[in-house]
């Protein structure tokens, strides 16, 4: 069951299966299934160190594949155990690095393999990656085409969370293209917004001239919880910048603002996807060009080629 969840990306029973695995740990650790249990634990915890080096040569290809995924080595995982899931992880890793050409190639291949395997959840995630690639590339028609497939599958599966993810991505793309009215309407009506949602709402309000509403969104973001501390740290800093701009008209000549902005941008590049960092690129370019730092602006643009 655990292997099925990993290789189809059907995580609906994740907590239940993890509990069952832990309950039977003593028995399984003294059985021929020790390698399986350790590999699965390494994968779900992203900690390859769970498996001591002396045991690694004894693992079979499928177990070595999970160990490679735990270490973030998706291409090694694909080489150990080529299948739809490992192909998907190669594509997802390429997307996170901003290598959209490779991400699209492997995601399309993974989608084809998943369709042969009947892995519908995996098919959905492959389409999501492809939609995200075209979103970051600013290709709205192709983004819409892939997102429509994601929505169709998500509705069939009853996956409301995925529908929300797709709508979020679509609105973020519109914002990158300078459209804020529609995203504002969507983000402002969410019943239970997450920190990322509230950050985007605050951006929309700022750029639509709704100063007080933007500051209110920043305050709500502060009180909202997040899935991970890393995400909360990034959105906290992003909202700090919005509040600073709203309260300091001369922020483009303010070294305090510049320091905050550049530190935030570096944090985004280290901890988030390339696409998320790119969302904040215009503000960094605005700061650099205002200070006539044209060489730095040019070099930064070279780090974000549309590929």
C-alpha positions in Angstrom: 0.0 0.0 0.0 2.8 2.4 0.8 4.6 1.7 -2.4 1.3 2.2 -4.3 0.9 5.6 -2.7 4.5 6.6 -3.6 4.4 5.5 -7.2 0.9 6.8 -8.0 1.1 10.0 -5.8 -2.3 9.0 -4.3 -1.6 10.4 -0.8 -5.2 10.3 0.5 -4.3 7.5 3.0 -0.9 8.8 3.9 -1.5 9.3 7.7 -3.3 6.0 8.0 -0.6 4.0 6.2 2.2 5.8 8.1 0.6 4.9 11.4 0.2 1.2 10.3 3.9 1.1 9.3 5.0 2.6 12.6 2.7 0.2 14.6 4.4 -2.8 12.9 7.9 -1.5 13.0 9.2 -4.0 15.5 8.0 -7.0 13.4 9.0 -5.5 10.1 12.5 -4.5 11.2 13.2 -8.2 12.0 11.9 -9.5 8.7 12.9 -9.6 5.0 11.0 -6.3 4.6 13.6 -4.2 6.6 14.9 -2.6 3.4 11.4 -1.7 2.3 10.5 -0.1 5.6 13.7 1.9 5.8 13.5 3.1 2.2 9.9 4.2 2.6 10.7 6.0 5.9 13.6 7.7 4.2 11.3 8.9 1.3 8.5 10.2 3.5 10.9 12.0 5.8 13.3 13.2 3.1 16.1 11.8 5.2 18.3 9.3 3.4 20.5 9.0 6.5 17.8 6.6 8.0 19.6 3.9 6.0 23.1 3.3 7.2 25.7 3.2 4.5 26.5 -0.5 5.1 22.9 -1.5 4.1 22.7 0.6 0.9 24.5 -2.0 -1.3 22.0 -4.6 -0.2 18.9 -2.6 -1.3 17.1 -3.5 -4.5 16.6 -1.0 -7.4 13.2 0.1 -6.1 14.5 0.7 -2.6 17.6 2.6 -4.0 15.2 4.7 -6.0 13.4 5.8 -2.9 16.7 6.6 -1.2 17.7 8.7 -4.1 14.4 10.6 -4.0 14.9 11.2 -0.3 18.3 12.8 -1.2 16.7 14.9 -3.9 18.5 13.0 -6.7 15.6 12.5 -9.0 17.7 11.5 -12.0 19.4 8.8 -10.0 16.0 7.6 -8.9 14.9 7.4 -12.6 18.1 5.4 -13.5 17.5 3.0 -10.6 13.8 2.5 -11.3 12.4 4.1 -14.5 8.7 4.5 -14.2 6.0 7.2 -14.4 6.6 8.4 -10.9 10.4 8.8 -11.1 10.0 10.5 -14.5 7.6 12.9 -12.9 10.1 13.7 -10.1 12.8 14.5 -12.7 10.4 16.9 -14.3 9.4 18.5 -11.0 13.0 18.9 -10.0 13.8 20.6 -13.3 10.8 22.9 -12.8 12.0 23.9 -9.3 15.4 24.8 -10.8 13.7 26.9 -13.5 14.8 24.5 -16.4 11.5 24.6 -18.1 12.6 22.7 -21.3 13.6 19.7 -19.3 10.6 20.0 -17.0 8.2 19.9 -19.9 9.9 17.1 -21.6 10.0 14.8 -18.6 6.5 15.8 -17.4 5.0 15.0 -20.7 6.8 11.6 -20.8 5.7 10.9 -17.2 2.1 11.8 -18.1 2.2 9.3 -21.0 3.7 6.6 -18.8 1.1 7.3 -16.0 -1.7 7.0 -18.5 -0.5 3.5 -19.4 -0.2 2.6 -15.7 -3.6 4.0 -14.9 -2.1 6.4 -12.3 -4.7 9.2 -12.5 -3.3 11.2 -9.6 0.1 11.2 -11.2 -1.4 12.3 -14.5 -2.9 15.3 -12.7 0.4 16.3 -11.1 2.2 16.0 -14.4 -0.3 18.4 -16.0 0.1 20.7 -13.1 3.9 20.9 -13.6 3.4 21.6 -17.3 0.8 24.3 -16.5 3.2 25.9 -14.0 6.0 25.9 -16.6 3.9 27.8 -19.1 2.7 30.1 -16.3 6.3 31.0 -15.5 7.1 31.5 -19.2 4.1 33.9 -19.5 2.4 31.7 -22.0 -1.2 32.1 -20.9 -2.9 30.0 -23.6 -0.8 26.9 -23.0 -1.0 27.4 -19.2 -4.8 27.5 -19.5 -4.8 24.4 -21.7 -2.9 22.3 -19.2 -4.7 23.7 -16.2 -8.0 22.8 -17.8 -6.9 19.2 -17.9 -5.8 19.4 -14.2 -9.2 20.8 -13.3 -11.0 18.1 -15.2 -9.1 15.3 -13.4 -9.4 17.0 -10.0 -13.2 17.3 -10.3 -13.4 13.6 -11.3 -11.4 12.7 -8.2 -13.2 15.2 -5.9 -9.8 16.9 -5.2 -10.9 20.4 -4.1 -7.5 21.3 -2.9 -6.0 20.8 -6.4 -8.7 23.0 -7.9 -7.7 25.7 -5.5 -4.0 25.3 -6.4 -4.8 25.6 -10.1 -6.8 28.8 -9.5 -4.0 30.3 -7.4 -1.5 29.6 -10.1 -3.7 31.2 -12.7 -4.3 34.3 -10.6 -0.6 34.6 -9.9 0.2 34.4 -13.6 -2.3 37.2 -14.4 -0.6 39.3 -11.7 2.8 38.8 -13.4 1.2 40.0 -16.6 0.0 43.2 -14.9 -3.6 42.2 -14.4 -4.8 42.7 -10.8 -8.6 43.2 -10.9 -9.5 39.6 -11.5 -6.9 38.2 -9.0 -8.1 40.7 -6.4 -11.7 39.6 -6.8 -10.7 35.9 -6.4 -8.2 36.3 -3.4 -10.5 38.7 -1.6 -13.4 36.2 -1.5 -11.5 33.1 -0.3 -13.1 31.8 2.9 -10.0 30.4 4.5 -7.0 32.1 2.9 -3.4 30.8 3.5 -0.4 33.1 3.9 0.4 32.9 0.2 -3.1 33.9 -0.7 -3.0 36.9 1.7 0.3 38.0 0.3 -1.1 38.0 -3.2 -4.2 39.9 -2.0 -2.0 42.5 -0.4 0.0 42.9 -3.7 -3.2 43.4 -5.6 -4.5 45.9 -3.1 -1.2 47.8 -3.2 -1.1 48.0 -7.0 -4.8 48.9 -7.2 -4.4 51.8 -4.8 -6.3 50.1 -1.9 -3.8 51.1 0.8 -5.8 50.4 3.9 -7.1 47.1 2.5 -3.5 46.1 1.7 -2.3 46.8 5.2 -5.3 44.8 6.5 -4.3 41.8 4.3 -0.7 42.1 5.7 -2.1 42.0 9.3 -4.2 38.9 8.4 -1.2 37.2 6.9 0.7 37.7 10.1 -2.0 35.8 12.0 -2.4 33.0 9.4 -0.8 29.6 9.8 1.3 27.9 7.1 2.1 24.3 6.1 5.9 24.9 6.7 8.0 27.4 8.6 9.9 28.2 5.3 6.8 29.3 3.5 5.7 31.4 6.5 9.1 33.1 6.7 9.1 34.0 3.0 5.5 35.4 3.1 6.3 37.3 6.3 9.2 39.1 4.6 7.2 39.7 1.4 4.4 41.4 3.4 7.0 43.4 5.4 8.1 44.9 2.1 4.6 45.7 1.1 3.9 47.5 4.4 7.2 49.3 4.2 6.4 50.6 0.7 2.9 51.8 1.7 4.3 53.7 4.7 7.4 55.2 3.1 6.9 57.1 -0.1 10.6 57.4 -0.8 11.3 53.7 -0.5 13.3 53.6 -3.7 16.0 55.8 -2.2 15.8 54.1 1.3 18.8 51.8 2.0 16.8 50.0 4.7 14.2 49.0 2.1 16.9 48.0 -0.3 18.5 45.7 2.3 15.2 44.1 3.2 14.3 43.6 -0.5 17.6 42.0 -1.5 17.7 39.7 1.6 14.1 38.6 0.8 14.9 37.9 -2.8 17.9 35.8 -1.9 15.8 33.9 0.6 13.3 33.2 -2.2 16.0 32.0 -4.6 17.4 29.6 -1.9 14.2 28.1 -0.5 11.4 28.5 -3.2 11.0 27.6 -6.8 12.5 29.7 -9.6 9.1 30.8 -10.6 8.3 32.2 -7.1 11.6 34.1 -7.1 10.8 35.5 -10.5 7.5 36.9 -9.2 9.5 39.2 -7.0 12.1 40.1 -9.8 10.3 43.3 -11.0 10.6 44.9 -7.5 14.3 44.1 -7.4 14.8 45.5 -10.9 12.9 48.6 -9.9 15.2 49.1 -6.9 18.4 48.5 -9.0 17.4 50.8 -11.8 16.3 53.6 -9.5 19.8 53.5 -8.0 21.3 53.4 -11.5 22.7 49.9 -10.8 22.2 48.9 -14.4 25.0 46.4 -14.6 23.6 44.5 -11.6 20.1 44.6 -13.1 21.4 43.2 -16.4 23.3 40.4 -14.7 20.2 39.5 -12.7 18.0 39.3 -15.8 20.6 36.9 -17.3 19.9 34.6 -14.3 16.3 34.3 -15.3 16.2 33.3 -19.0 13.0 32.0 -20.4 14.0 28.5 -21.3 
